[in-house]
Amino acid sequence: MIAQPTRALVARQRGRLLLLLLAAVAATFAFALARHLQGNGGTPAGAVAVPSSPELEDTYGIRLSRLNLTADGGLVDLRFTILDPDRAAPVLGHHGQVRIMLRDQSTKRILDTRTMTPGDADFASGAGYFVLFRNAAGTIQHGHRVDVIVGDVWVKGLRAL
């Protein structure tokens, strides 16, 4: 006579199978993600490398991180990280003496703003901030290459996302 498994035993076996299945799915996902990142040089899909500028970092204590179109293309959002609040002070706030401008490489048109910068505050080293530009007449379009001009420093070739 063959013994029938108890309900508790069947439930434990199903629980173990479910855990094994979840572990296999998680391992497959982790492997696929690692392969994907490896194929993109460690950069997630859709992300675009931003040109580095030691001159901008040394002079103004900021590092650019991203350039996005937002508000249905009506605004351009420039993201950056403050490396040194003291060096960044002339660029930031409503009373900054150094302007940040964007120059579309294809049209040579320049966007300049002073009114939509981060407000006057205690800026923190390592923190991310943004500047918004009114995208007059749709000057900058998705995929355009854009130069960022901060005082006498030019960072060339950011791609607008």
C-alpha positions in Angstrom: 0.0 0.0 0.0 1.4 3.4 -1.0 1.0 6.2 1.6 -0.8 9.3 0.5 1.1 12.5 1.1 -0.4 14.8 3.7 -1.7 18.2 2.8 1.0 19.8 4.8 3.7 17.9 2.9 2.2 18.9 -0.5 2.0 22.6 0.6 5.7 22.5 1.7 6.7 21.0 -1.6 4.7 23.6 -3.6 6.3 26.4 -1.5 9.8 25.1 -2.2 9.0 24.8 -5.9 7.6 28.4 -6.0 10.8 29.7 -4.2 13.0 27.8 -6.7 11.0 29.3 -9.6 11.3 32.8 -8.2 15.0 32.4 -7.6 15.5 31.2 -11.2 13.5 34.2 -12.6 15.6 36.6 -10.4 18.9 35.0 -11.5 17.8 35.2 -15.2 16.9 38.8 -14.8 20.1 39.7 -13.0 22.1 37.9 -15.7 20.3 39.7 -18.6 20.7 43.1 -16.9 24.4 42.5 -16.4 24.9 41.5 -20.0 22.9 44.5 -21.2 25.0 46.9 -19.1 28.2 45.2 -20.2 27.2 45.7 -23.8 26.6 49.4 -23.2 29.8 50.1 -21.4 27.9 50.1 -18.1 25.5 52.8 -19.3 21.8 51.9 -19.1 19.9 51.9 -22.3 18.7 55.4 -23.3 21.3 57.2 -21.2 23.7 59.4 -23.1 27.3 60.2 -21.9 27.8 63.8 -21.1 31.1 65.4 -22.1 33.2 66.1 -19.1 34.9 69.4 -18.6 37.8 69.6 -16.1 37.9 73.3 -16.9 34.3 73.9 -15.9 34.8 71.8 -12.7 38.0 73.6 -11.8 36.7 77.1 -12.6 33.1 77.0 -11.4 32.9 73.8 -9.3 30.0 72.2 -11.3 29.7 69.0 -13.3 27.1 68.7 -16.1 24.9 65.6 -16.0 22.0 65.9 -18.4 20.2 68.1 -20.9 16.5 67.4 -21.4 13.6 68.9 -23.2 10.5 69.2 -21.0 7.1 70.9 -20.9 6.4 69.6 -24.4 9.6 71.0 -25.7 8.9 74.5 -24.4 11.7 74.3 -21.8 15.2 73.0 -21.8 16.3 71.5 -18.4 20.1 71.5 -17.7 21.0 69.2 -14.8 24.3 69.5 -12.9 26.0 68.6 -9.7 27.8 71.1 -7.5 31.3 70.0 -6.6 32.3 73.2 -4.8 29.6 75.6 -3.6 32.1 78.5 -3.2 33.3 78.2 -6.9 29.7 77.7 -8.1 28.3 80.8 -6.3 29.0 83.2 -9.1 26.9 81.0 -11.5 24.0 80.2 -9.3 21.1 82.1 -7.8 19.1 85.0 -9.0 22.0 87.4 -8.5 24.7 85.3 -10.1 27.3 87.3 -12.1 28.2 84.5 -14.6 25.5 83.5 -17.0 24.8 80.0 -18.3 23.9 79.8 -22.0 23.0 77.1 -24.4 24.1 77.2 -28.1 22.4 74.8 -30.6 25.2 73.5 -32.8 23.1 73.2 -35.9 21.3 76.6 -35.8 24.0 78.5 -33.9 21.1 80.1 -31.9 21.8 80.8 -28.2 19.4 80.4 -25.3 20.2 82.6 -22.3 18.3 82.8 -19.1 18.7 84.4 -15.7 15.2 84.2 -14.3 14.8 80.4 -14.0 17.9 79.4 -12.1 17.9 77.7 -8.7 16.9 80.2 -6.1 19.3 81.8 -3.7 19.9 79.1 -1.1 22.6 77.1 0.7 24.0 75.0 -2.1 25.4 71.7 -1.1 28.5 69.9 -2.4 27.5 66.7 -4.2 23.9 67.8 -4.6 22.1 67.9 -8.0 20.5 71.1 -9.3 19.0 72.4 -12.5 18.5 75.5 -14.7 15.5 75.9 -17.0 15.7 77.7 -20.3 12.7 78.9 -22.3 13.1 77.1 -25.6 12.3 80.1 -27.8 10.8 79.1 -31.1 11.8 75.5 -30.5 15.5 76.3 -31.0 16.6 73.0 -29.4 15.1 69.8 -30.6 15.4 66.2 -29.3 18.8 64.8 -30.5 20.4 68.2 -31.2 23.9 68.7 -30.1 24.2 71.6 -27.7 27.1 73.6 -26.3 26.9 74.8 -22.7 28.6 78.1 -22.2 29.4 79.2 -18.6 31.4 82.5 -18.7 34.4 81.8 -20.9 34.1 78.0 -20.5 32.5 76.0 -23.3 31.4 72.4 -22.9 30.6 71.1 -26.4 28.3 68.5 -27.7 25.7 67.6 -25.1 22.8 65.8 -26.7 19.4 67.0 -26.0 17.1 64.2 -24.8 
